[in-house]
Amino acid sequence: RGLRLFVLSNWDKRLRPVMDGLDLASFFEGQLISAEMGCAKPDPAIYRQALEAAHIAPSAALMIGDDPRNDHDAPRECGWQAFFLNRKEFDLCRLVEWLESED
């Protein structure tokens, strides 16, 4: 599928050392952090900047997150695909099924 994975987070600059400390940074092509970008989710500017950083069109972007507004509604309003990860239901299996159905 040629997936390119980025982190898009409303966190501060501590995210980089946390990701490195947990050995997670290597799984992602980049970390886009609101504190460094000058805007935060759900501002449409952050989704545009993320697309520019990834060099992709909105229709090729997929946001997976657990915040209904920031990770689902706002990116969809910007033309992204979005999957709301409802942590109360622990639906990672549903995410895998959804991703497989998109092929």
C-alpha positions, 0 to 999 in steps of 0.5 A: 500500500505504500503507507507513510506514517506521521504523528500529528499531535497537539503536544509540546516539544517534549513529544520528541524525547518521549517518542524516542524514549519509547522507541516509537519514533522510528515507526514514523516518517515524521512528527508534526507537533502543534507547538512547533507548527504555530497552530493546533488541531482543529485549526484547518491550517495544521492539516494543510501544513501536515499535507505539505510536509507529507507532499500528499493530497487531502484525499490521500491522508488518513487521520486515526485518533481518539478525539471526535473533533480534532481527529475525525470531524476537522480533518474530514472537513479538510478533505481527509479520510478519518477513523475515530478510535473509540478507546472505550470500545478498544476497537483496534480490530475494527480499524484493521477491518476498516483499513482492509476494506479500503483496498 
